[in-house]
Amino acid sequence: MSNQIQSKITLELTGRDRVSVLFRLILVAPIAIFSSSFSISDATNGWPTAFLVLPALLALVFREVYPSYVLNFNKALLGLTTRIVAFVLLLQDGYPSIESDPRVEITFPEIDGGKKLNRFLPLVKWFLAIPLYLVGIVYFIYALGLTVFAWVSILISNQYPEWCAKGVVGTISYWNRVAGYAFLLVTDEYPSFNL
């Protein structure tokens, strides 16, 4: 088993719902509001935070343990976020579930309560991941272009091109691996730069 977060998304390539695809950004509003309800905005800088990063970091540094309830919350929230992103990026027509859904599976690496994780690396992982963020921005722009092409393709031919889907899924998987390393702190293995 890999030491990275694994993302598996079941694709819907043919027989797409054109009306749903046409109004996708409007349809996603309720689940986006639900998802954003987990965010806490800091009044000083306005940046929302949803994942339990600080409790995981403090527990790893001071107690050398990753609390299971923090891990479960972060895993559930990453799964919800991935379901929403898959819906917005047109990979699926089914509305994202607020419960776990077999169409989108997120698998975290075994961390055994944090005993396999370096105690002090969480203090600098966010900084070490700067090259990953830069490459991720390029991948994001690439996935956005593929999604626009797929949107037009679905409206015209009722099909999502497979090569577009592979690029978009690869980008989602890449960002999940980066999040697992730099913010969720579930692995010490530096993520690869490939999709």
Biotite code that builds the C-alpha atoms (Angstrom):
import biotite.structure as struc

atoms = struc.array([
    struc.Atom([0.000, 0.000, 0.000], chain_id="A", res_id=1, res_name="MET", atom_name="CA", element="C"),
    struc.Atom([1.205, 3.493, -0.853], chain_id="A", res_id=2, res_name="SER", atom_name="CA", element="C"),
    struc.Atom([2.152, 6.065, 1.741], chain_id="A", res_id=3, res_name="ASN", atom_name="CA", element="C"),
    struc.Atom([0.097, 8.670, -0.111], chain_id="A", res_id=4, res_name="GLN", atom_name="CA", element="C"),
    struc.Atom([-3.601, 9.463, -0.159], chain_id="A", res_id=5, res_name="ILE", atom_name="CA", element="C"),
    struc.Atom([-5.231, 7.422, -2.934], chain_id="A", res_id=6, res_name="GLN", atom_name="CA", element="C"),
    struc.Atom([-8.204, 8.888, -4.815], chain_id="A", res_id=7, res_name="SER", atom_name="CA", element="C"),
    struc.Atom([-10.551, 6.767, -6.922], chain_id="A", res_id=8, res_name="LYS", atom_name="CA", element="C"),
    struc.Atom([-13.363, 8.433, -8.858], chain_id="A", res_id=9, res_name="ILE", atom_name="CA", element="C"),
    struc.Atom([-15.895, 6.461, -10.900], chain_id="A", res_id=10, res_name="THR", atom_name="CA", element="C"),
    struc.Atom([-16.334, 8.294, -14.188], chain_id="A", res_id=11, res_name="LEU", atom_name="CA", element="C"),
    struc.Atom([-19.475, 8.824, -16.217], chain_id="A", res_id=12, res_name="GLU", atom_name="CA", element="C"),
    struc.Atom([-18.292, 9.234, -19.804], chain_id="A", res_id=13, res_name="LEU", atom_name="CA", element="C"),
    struc.Atom([-21.445, 8.586, -21.838], chain_id="A", res_id=14, res_name="THR", atom_name="CA", element="C"),
    struc.Atom([-25.162, 9.254, -21.480], chain_id="A", res_id=15, res_name="GLY", atom_name="CA", element="C"),
    struc.Atom([-24.608, 12.510, -19.641], chain_id="A", res_id=16, res_name="ARG", atom_name="CA", element="C"),
    struc.Atom([-27.371, 14.782, -18.338], chain_id="A", res_id=17, res_name="ASP", atom_name="CA", element="C"),
    struc.Atom([-26.970, 17.890, -20.520], chain_id="A", res_id=18, res_name="ARG", atom_name="CA", element="C"),
    struc.Atom([-29.310, 20.061, -18.434], chain_id="A", res_id=19, res_name="VAL", atom_name="CA", element="C"),
    struc.Atom([-27.398, 19.247, -15.247], chain_id="A", res_id=20, res_name="SER", atom_name="CA", element="C"),
    struc.Atom([-24.098, 19.970, -16.993], chain_id="A", res_id=21, res_name="VAL", atom_name="CA", element="C"),
    struc.Atom([-25.387, 23.276, -18.362], chain_id="A", res_id=22, res_name="LEU", atom_name="CA", element="C"),
    struc.Atom([-26.405, 24.556, -14.919], chain_id="A", res_id=23, res_name="PHE", atom_name="CA", element="C"),
    struc.Atom([-23.746, 22.795, -12.821], chain_id="A", res_id=24, res_name="ARG", atom_name="CA", element="C"),
    struc.Atom([-22.445, 25.908, -11.069], chain_id="A", res_id=25, res_name="LEU", atom_name="CA", element="C"),
    struc.Atom([-25.958, 26.796, -9.931], chain_id="A", res_id=26, res_name="ILE", atom_name="CA", element="C"),
    struc.Atom([-26.785, 23.247, -8.846], chain_id="A", res_id=27, res_name="LEU", atom_name="CA", element="C"),
    struc.Atom([-23.683, 22.962, -6.683], chain_id="A", res_id=28, res_name="VAL", atom_name="CA", element="C"),
    struc.Atom([-24.639, 25.953, -4.497], chain_id="A", res_id=29, res_name="ALA", atom_name="CA", element="C"),
    struc.Atom([-26.498, 24.053, -1.705], chain_id="A", res_id=30, res_name="PRO", atom_name="CA", element="C"),
    struc.Atom([-23.768, 21.438, -1.181], chain_id="A", res_id=31, res_name="ILE", atom_name="CA", element="C"),
    struc.Atom([-21.100, 24.140, -1.405], chain_id="A", res_id=32, res_name="ALA", atom_name="CA", element="C"),
    struc.Atom([-22.873, 26.083, 1.348], chain_id="A", res_id=33, res_name="ILE", atom_name="CA", element="C"),
    struc.Atom([-23.067, 22.907, 3.431], chain_id="A", res_id=34, res_name="PHE", atom_name="CA", element="C"),
    struc.Atom([-19.380, 22.203, 2.888], chain_id="A", res_id=35, res_name="SER", atom_name="CA", element="C"),
    struc.Atom([-18.372, 25.766, 3.679], chain_id="A", res_id=36, res_name="SER", atom_name="CA", element="C"),
    struc.Atom([-20.232, 25.545, 7.005], chain_id="A", res_id=37, res_name="SER", atom_name="CA", element="C"),
    struc.Atom([-17.228, 23.546, 8.265], chain_id="A", res_id=38, res_name="PHE", atom_name="CA", element="C"),
    struc.Atom([-14.939, 26.507, 7.581], chain_id="A", res_id=39, res_name="SER", atom_name="CA", element="C"),
    struc.Atom([-13.925, 28.928, 10.275], chain_id="A", res_id=40, res_name="ILE", atom_name="CA", element="C"),
    struc.Atom([-12.771, 32.348, 9.104], chain_id="A", res_id=41, res_name="SER", atom_name="CA", element="C"),
    struc.Atom([-10.080, 34.148, 11.004], chain_id="A", res_id=42, res_name="ASP", atom_name="CA", element="C"),
    struc.Atom([-11.139, 37.776, 11.333], chain_id="A", res_id=43, res_name="ALA", atom_name="CA", element="C"),
    struc.Atom([-7.543, 38.989, 11.003], chain_id="A", res_id=44, res_name="THR", atom_name="CA", element="C"),
    struc.Atom([-6.781, 37.522, 7.594], chain_id="A", res_id=45, res_name="ASN", atom_name="CA", element="C"),
    struc.Atom([-10.095, 36.217, 6.264], chain_id="A", res_id=46, res_name="GLY", atom_name="CA", element="C"),
    struc.Atom([-8.682, 32.830, 5.218], chain_id="A", res_id=47, res_name="TRP", atom_name="CA", element="C"),
    struc.Atom([-11.098, 29.969, 5.890], chain_id="A", res_id=48, res_name="PRO", atom_name="CA", element="C"),
    struc.Atom([-9.827, 26.792, 7.497], chain_id="A", res_id=49, res_name="THR", atom_name="CA", element="C"),
    struc.Atom([-11.836, 23.607, 7.556], chain_id="A", res_id=50, res_name="ALA", atom_name="CA", element="C"),
    struc.Atom([-9.463, 20.705, 8.058], chain_id="A", res_id=51, res_name="PHE", atom_name="CA", element="C"),
    struc.Atom([-8.197, 20.060, 11.553], chain_id="A", res_id=52, res_name="LEU", atom_name="CA", element="C"),
    struc.Atom([-4.566, 20.924, 10.814], chain_id="A", res_id=53, res_name="VAL", atom_name="CA", element="C"),
    struc.Atom([-3.493, 22.578, 14.055], chain_id="A", res_id=54, res_name="LEU", atom_name="CA", element="C"),
    struc.Atom([-4.784, 19.820, 16.384], chain_id="A", res_id=55, res_name="PRO", atom_name="CA", element="C"),
    struc.Atom([-3.016, 17.185, 14.255], chain_id="A", res_id=56, res_name="ALA", atom_name="CA", element="C"),
    struc.Atom([0.204, 19.211, 14.196], chain_id="A", res_id=57, res_name="LEU", atom_name="CA", element="C"),
    struc.Atom([0.201, 19.819, 17.957], chain_id="A", res_id=58, res_name="LEU", atom_name="CA", element="C"),
    struc.Atom([-0.612, 16.193, 18.750], chain_id="A", res_id=59, res_name="ALA", atom_name="CA", element="C"),
    struc.Atom([2.182, 14.953, 16.470], chain_id="A", res_id=60, res_name="LEU", atom_name="CA", element="C"),
    struc.Atom([4.797, 17.383, 17.792], chain_id="A", res_id=61, res_name="VAL", atom_name="CA", element="C"),
    struc.Atom([4.019, 17.113, 21.505], chain_id="A", res_id=62, res_name="PHE", atom_name="CA", element="C"),
    struc.Atom([2.521, 13.628, 21.888], chain_id="A", res_id=63, res_name="ARG", atom_name="CA", element="C"),
    struc.Atom([3.780, 11.755, 18.784], chain_id="A", res_id=64, res_name="GLU", atom_name="CA", element="C"),
    struc.Atom([0.254, 10.612, 18.020], chain_id="A", res_id=65, res_name="VAL", atom_name="CA", element="C"),
    struc.Atom([-2.316, 11.446, 15.348], chain_id="A", res_id=66, res_name="TYR", atom_name="CA", element="C"),
    struc.Atom([-5.714, 11.443, 17.116], chain_id="A", res_id=67, res_name="PRO", atom_name="CA", element="C"),
    struc.Atom([-8.146, 9.063, 15.436], chain_id="A", res_id=68, res_name="SER", atom_name="CA", element="C"),
    struc.Atom([-11.067, 11.483, 15.678], chain_id="A", res_id=69, res_name="TYR", atom_name="CA", element="C"),
    struc.Atom([-9.022, 14.180, 13.888], chain_id="A", res_id=70, res_name="VAL", atom_name="CA", element="C"),
    struc.Atom([-8.036, 11.648, 11.231], chain_id="A", res_id=71, res_name="LEU", atom_name="CA", element="C"),
    struc.Atom([-11.652, 10.542, 10.747], chain_id="A", res_id=72, res_name="ASN", atom_name="CA", element="C"),
    struc.Atom([-12.896, 14.127, 10.458], chain_id="A", res_id=73, res_name="PHE", atom_name="CA", element="C"),
    struc.Atom([-10.198, 15.092, 7.961], chain_id="A", res_id=74, res_name="ASN", atom_name="CA", element="C"),
    struc.Atom([-10.806, 11.953, 5.907], chain_id="A", res_id=75, res_name="LYS", atom_name="CA", element="C"),
    struc.Atom([-14.568, 12.576, 5.804], chain_id="A", res_id=76, res_name="ALA", atom_name="CA", element="C"),
    struc.Atom([-14.134, 16.236, 4.868], chain_id="A", res_id=77, res_name="LEU", atom_name="CA", element="C"),
    struc.Atom([-11.599, 15.423, 2.132], chain_id="A", res_id=78, res_name="LEU", atom_name="CA", element="C"),
    struc.Atom([-14.045, 12.829, 0.768], chain_id="A", res_id=79, res_name="GLY", atom_name="CA", element="C"),
    struc.Atom([-16.877, 15.388, 0.743], chain_id="A", res_id=80, res_name="LEU", atom_name="CA", element="C"),
    struc.Atom([-14.671, 17.983, -0.912], chain_id="A", res_id=81, res_name="THR", atom_name="CA", element="C"),
    struc.Atom([-13.541, 15.495, -3.562], chain_id="A", res_id=82, res_name="THR", atom_name="CA", element="C"),
    struc.Atom([-17.163, 14.506, -4.310], chain_id="A", res_id=83, res_name="ARG", atom_name="CA", element="C"),
    struc.Atom([-18.078, 18.169, -4.773], chain_id="A", res_id=84, res_name="ILE", atom_name="CA", element="C"),
    struc.Atom([-15.061, 18.839, -6.999], chain_id="A", res_id=85, res_name="VAL", atom_name="CA", element="C"),
    struc.Atom([-15.840, 15.747, -9.116], chain_id="A", res_id=86, res_name="ALA", atom_name="CA", element="C"),
    struc.Atom([-19.384, 17.053, -9.567], chain_id="A", res_id=87, res_name="PHE", atom_name="CA", element="C"),
    struc.Atom([-18.299, 20.607, -10.435], chain_id="A", res_id=88, res_name="VAL", atom_name="CA", element="C"),
    struc.Atom([-15.644, 19.375, -12.880], chain_id="A", res_id=89, res_name="LEU", atom_name="CA", element="C"),
    struc.Atom([-18.343, 17.312, -14.645], chain_id="A", res_id=90, res_name="LEU", atom_name="CA", element="C"),
    struc.Atom([-16.885, 13.880, -13.861], chain_id="A", res_id=91, res_name="LEU", atom_name="CA", element="C"),
    struc.Atom([-20.237, 12.702, -12.495], chain_id="A", res_id=92, res_name="GLN", atom_name="CA", element="C"),
    struc.Atom([-23.877, 13.698, -12.885], chain_id="A", res_id=93, res_name="ASP", atom_name="CA", element="C"),
    struc.Atom([-25.128, 12.341, -9.554], chain_id="A", res_id=94, res_name="GLY", atom_name="CA", element="C"),
    struc.Atom([-25.445, 15.037, -6.903], chain_id="A", res_id=95, res_name="TYR", atom_name="CA", element="C"),
    struc.Atom([-22.647, 14.783, -4.303], chain_id="A", res_id=96, res_name="PRO", atom_name="CA", element="C"),
    struc.Atom([-23.706, 12.898, -1.193], chain_id="A", res_id=97, res_name="SER", atom_name="CA", element="C"),
    struc.Atom([-23.030, 14.339, 2.256], chain_id="A", res_id=98, res_name="ILE", atom_name="CA", element="C"),
    struc.Atom([-22.361, 10.762, 3.364], chain_id="A", res_id=99, res_name="GLU", atom_name="CA", element="C"),
    struc.Atom([-19.653, 8.488, 1.981], chain_id="A", res_id=100, res_name="SER", atom_name="CA", element="C"),
    struc.Atom([-20.262, 7.410, -1.593], chain_id="A", res_id=101, res_name="ASP", atom_name="CA", element="C"),
    struc.Atom([-18.650, 4.430, -3.370], chain_id="A", res_id=102, res_name="PRO", atom_name="CA", element="C"),
    struc.Atom([-18.337, 6.514, -6.565], chain_id="A", res_id=103, res_name="ARG", atom_name="CA", element="C"),
    struc.Atom([-15.606, 8.569, -4.883], chain_id="A", res_id=104, res_name="VAL", atom_name="CA", element="C"),
    struc.Atom([-13.207, 6.710, -2.598], chain_id="A", res_id=105, res_name="GLU", atom_name="CA", element="C"),
    struc.Atom([-10.413, 8.335, -0.632], chain_id="A", res_id=106, res_name="ILE", atom_name="CA", element="C"),
    struc.Atom([-7.919, 5.979, 0.998], chain_id="A", res_id=107, res_name="THR", atom_name="CA", element="C"),
    struc.Atom([-5.528, 7.321, 3.607], chain_id="A", res_id=108, res_name="PHE", atom_name="CA", element="C"),
    struc.Atom([-2.212, 5.601, 4.341], chain_id="A", res_id=109, res_name="PRO", atom_name="CA", element="C"),
    struc.Atom([-1.933, 3.555, 7.527], chain_id="A", res_id=110, res_name="GLU", atom_name="CA", element="C"),
    struc.Atom([-0.411, 5.814, 10.147], chain_id="A", res_id=111, res_name="ILE", atom_name="CA", element="C"),
    struc.Atom([-0.807, 3.671, 13.277], chain_id="A", res_id=112, res_name="ASP", atom_name="CA", element="C"),
    struc.Atom([-1.775, 6.591, 15.508], chain_id="A", res_id=113, res_name="GLY", atom_name="CA", element="C"),
    struc.Atom([1.108, 8.679, 14.166], chain_id="A", res_id=114, res_name="GLY", atom_name="CA", element="C"),
    struc.Atom([3.908, 6.450, 15.426], chain_id="A", res_id=115, res_name="LYS", atom_name="CA", element="C"),
    struc.Atom([5.307, 6.093, 11.893], chain_id="A", res_id=116, res_name="LYS", atom_name="CA", element="C"),
    struc.Atom([5.341, 9.858, 11.358], chain_id="A", res_id=117, res_name="LEU", atom_name="CA", element="C"),
    struc.Atom([8.284, 12.153, 12.041], chain_id="A", res_id=118, res_name="ASN", atom_name="CA", element="C"),
    struc.Atom([7.650, 14.256, 15.109], chain_id="A", res_id=119, res_name="ARG", atom_name="CA", element="C"),
    struc.Atom([9.066, 17.558, 13.850], chain_id="A", res_id=120, res_name="PHE", atom_name="CA", element="C"),
    struc.Atom([8.552, 17.370, 10.084], chain_id="A", res_id=121, res_name="LEU", atom_name="CA", element="C"),
    struc.Atom([4.957, 18.722, 10.359], chain_id="A", res_id=122, res_name="PRO", atom_name="CA", element="C"),
    struc.Atom([6.443, 22.080, 11.365], chain_id="A", res_id=123, res_name="LEU", atom_name="CA", element="C"),
    struc.Atom([8.045, 22.533, 7.925], chain_id="A", res_id=124, res_name="VAL", atom_name="CA", element="C"),
    struc.Atom([5.977, 20.392, 5.533], chain_id="A", res_id=125, res_name="LYS", atom_name="CA", element="C"),
    struc.Atom([3.921, 23.366, 4.378], chain_id="A", res_id=126, res_name="TRP", atom_name="CA", element="C"),
    struc.Atom([7.169, 25.111, 3.390], chain_id="A", res_id=127, res_name="PHE", atom_name="CA", element="C"),
    struc.Atom([8.730, 22.052, 1.753], chain_id="A", res_id=128, res_name="LEU", atom_name="CA", element="C"),
    struc.Atom([5.589, 21.739, -0.371], chain_id="A", res_id=129, res_name="ALA", atom_name="CA", element="C"),
    struc.Atom([6.053, 25.107, -2.140], chain_id="A", res_id=130, res_name="ILE", atom_name="CA", element="C"),
    struc.Atom([7.277, 23.431, -5.368], chain_id="A", res_id=131, res_name="PRO", atom_name="CA", element="C"),
    struc.Atom([4.208, 21.163, -5.204], chain_id="A", res_id=132, res_name="LEU", atom_name="CA", element="C"),
    struc.Atom([1.907, 24.191, -4.988], chain_id="A", res_id=133, res_name="TYR", atom_name="CA", element="C"),
    struc.Atom([3.533, 25.792, -8.045], chain_id="A", res_id=134, res_name="LEU", atom_name="CA", element="C"),
    struc.Atom([3.204, 22.639, -10.137], chain_id="A", res_id=135, res_name="VAL", atom_name="CA", element="C"),
    struc.Atom([-0.331, 22.204, -8.782], chain_id="A", res_id=136, res_name="GLY", atom_name="CA", element="C"),
    struc.Atom([-1.335, 25.632, -10.061], chain_id="A", res_id=137, res_name="ILE", atom_name="CA", element="C"),
    struc.Atom([-0.236, 24.612, -13.562], chain_id="A", res_id=138, res_name="VAL", atom_name="CA", element="C"),
    struc.Atom([-2.182, 21.354, -13.217], chain_id="A", res_id=139, res_name="TYR", atom_name="CA", element="C"),
    struc.Atom([-5.239, 23.274, -12.001], chain_id="A", res_id=140, res_name="PHE", atom_name="CA", element="C"),
    struc.Atom([-5.190, 25.516, -15.078], chain_id="A", res_id=141, res_name="ILE", atom_name="CA", element="C"),
    struc.Atom([-4.753, 22.403, -17.250], chain_id="A", res_id=142, res_name="TYR", atom_name="CA", element="C"),
    struc.Atom([-7.743, 20.702, -15.565], chain_id="A", res_id=143, res_name="ALA", atom_name="CA", element="C"),
    struc.Atom([-9.835, 23.829, -15.964], chain_id="A", res_id=144, res_name="LEU", atom_name="CA", element="C"),
    struc.Atom([-9.090, 23.883, -19.701], chain_id="A", res_id=145, res_name="GLY", atom_name="CA", element="C"),
    struc.Atom([-9.951, 20.188, -19.989], chain_id="A", res_id=146, res_name="LEU", atom_name="CA", element="C"),
    struc.Atom([-13.214, 20.794, -18.130], chain_id="A", res_id=147, res_name="THR", atom_name="CA", element="C"),
    struc.Atom([-14.238, 23.615, -20.470], chain_id="A", res_id=148, res_name="VAL", atom_name="CA", element="C"),
    struc.Atom([-13.498, 21.355, -23.449], chain_id="A", res_id=149, res_name="PHE", atom_name="CA", element="C"),
    struc.Atom([-15.448, 18.500, -21.815], chain_id="A", res_id=150, res_name="ALA", atom_name="CA", element="C"),
    struc.Atom([-18.362, 20.838, -21.044], chain_id="A", res_id=151, res_name="TRP", atom_name="CA", element="C"),
    struc.Atom([-18.672, 21.761, -24.718], chain_id="A", res_id=152, res_name="VAL", atom_name="CA", element="C"),
    struc.Atom([-18.247, 18.097, -25.713], chain_id="A", res_id=153, res_name="SER", atom_name="CA", element="C"),
    struc.Atom([-21.018, 16.971, -23.353], chain_id="A", res_id=154, res_name="ILE", atom_name="CA", element="C"),
    struc.Atom([-23.404, 19.654, -24.608], chain_id="A", res_id=155, res_name="LEU", atom_name="CA", element="C"),
    struc.Atom([-22.706, 18.724, -28.244], chain_id="A", res_id=156, res_name="ILE", atom_name="CA", element="C"),
    struc.Atom([-22.135, 14.956, -28.208], chain_id="A", res_id=157, res_name="SER", atom_name="CA", element="C"),
    struc.Atom([-23.414, 13.859, -24.757], chain_id="A", res_id=158, res_name="ASN", atom_name="CA", element="C"),
    struc.Atom([-19.979, 12.360, -23.982], chain_id="A", res_id=159, res_name="GLN", atom_name="CA", element="C"),
    struc.Atom([-17.102, 13.276, -21.688], chain_id="A", res_id=160, res_name="TYR", atom_name="CA", element="C"),
    struc.Atom([-13.823, 12.543, -23.522], chain_id="A", res_id=161, res_name="PRO", atom_name="CA", element="C"),
    struc.Atom([-11.825, 9.903, -21.647], chain_id="A", res_id=162, res_name="GLU", atom_name="CA", element="C"),
    struc.Atom([-8.523, 11.712, -22.143], chain_id="A", res_id=163, res_name="TRP", atom_name="CA", element="C"),
    struc.Atom([-10.006, 14.822, -20.512], chain_id="A", res_id=164, res_name="CYS", atom_name="CA", element="C"),
    struc.Atom([-11.296, 12.759, -17.597], chain_id="A", res_id=165, res_name="ALA", atom_name="CA", element="C"),
    struc.Atom([-7.872, 11.220, -16.972], chain_id="A", res_id=166, res_name="LYS", atom_name="CA", element="C"),
    struc.Atom([-6.266, 14.660, -16.747], chain_id="A", res_id=167, res_name="GLY", atom_name="CA", element="C"),
    struc.Atom([-8.933, 16.030, -14.422], chain_id="A", res_id=168, res_name="VAL", atom_name="CA", element="C"),
    struc.Atom([-8.891, 12.963, -12.141], chain_id="A", res_id=169, res_name="VAL", atom_name="CA", element="C"),
    struc.Atom([-5.085, 13.105, -12.102], chain_id="A", res_id=170, res_name="GLY", atom_name="CA", element="C"),
    struc.Atom([-5.207, 16.730, -10.984], chain_id="A", res_id=171, res_name="THR", atom_name="CA", element="C"),
    struc.Atom([-7.683, 15.965, -8.200], chain_id="A", res_id=172, res_name="ILE", atom_name="CA", element="C"),
    struc.Atom([-5.513, 13.047, -7.041], chain_id="A", res_id=173, res_name="SER", atom_name="CA", element="C"),
    struc.Atom([-2.414, 15.253, -7.149], chain_id="A", res_id=174, res_name="TYR", atom_name="CA", element="C"),
    struc.Atom([-3.985, 17.927, -4.947], chain_id="A", res_id=175, res_name="TRP", atom_name="CA", element="C"),
    struc.Atom([-5.266, 15.281, -2.514], chain_id="A", res_id=176, res_name="ASN", atom_name="CA", element="C"),
    struc.Atom([-1.710, 13.907, -2.199], chain_id="A", res_id=177, res_name="ARG", atom_name="CA", element="C"),
    struc.Atom([-0.343, 17.413, -1.607], chain_id="A", res_id=178, res_name="VAL", atom_name="CA", element="C"),
    struc.Atom([-3.019, 18.077, 1.024], chain_id="A", res_id=179, res_name="ALA", atom_name="CA", element="C"),
    struc.Atom([-2.215, 14.764, 2.721], chain_id="A", res_id=180, res_name="GLY", atom_name="CA", element="C"),
    struc.Atom([1.455, 15.678, 2.936], chain_id="A", res_id=181, res_name="TYR", atom_name="CA", element="C"),
    struc.Atom([1.432, 19.407, 3.688], chain_id="A", res_id=182, res_name="ALA", atom_name="CA", element="C"),
    struc.Atom([-1.775, 19.990, 5.652], chain_id="A", res_id=183, res_name="PHE", atom_name="CA", element="C"),
    struc.Atom([-3.424, 16.779, 6.792], chain_id="A", res_id=184, res_name="LEU", atom_name="CA", element="C"),
    struc.Atom([0.013, 15.476, 7.844], chain_id="A", res_id=185, res_name="LEU", atom_name="CA", element="C"),
    struc.Atom([-0.858, 11.817, 7.223], chain_id="A", res_id=186, res_name="VAL", atom_name="CA", element="C"),
    struc.Atom([2.403, 10.980, 5.457], chain_id="A", res_id=187, res_name="THR", atom_name="CA", element="C"),
    struc.Atom([6.054, 11.961, 5.522], chain_id="A", res_id=188, res_name="ASP", atom_name="CA", element="C"),
    struc.Atom([6.602, 10.710, 1.965], chain_id="A", res_id=189, res_name="GLU", atom_name="CA", element="C"),
    struc.Atom([7.035, 13.629, -0.426], chain_id="A", res_id=190, res_name="TYR", atom_name="CA", element="C"),
    struc.Atom([4.360, 13.407, -3.151], chain_id="A", res_id=191, res_name="PRO", atom_name="CA", element="C"),
    struc.Atom([5.429, 12.842, -6.743], chain_id="A", res_id=192, res_name="SER", atom_name="CA", element="C"),
    struc.Atom([4.926, 15.616, -9.264], chain_id="A", res_id=193, res_name="PHE", atom_name="CA", element="C"),
    struc.Atom([3.152, 13.451, -11.828], chain_id="A", res_id=194, res_name="ASN", atom_name="CA", element="C"),
    struc.Atom([-0.569, 13.154, -12.413], chain_id="A", res_id=195, res_name="LEU", atom_name="CA", element="C"),
])
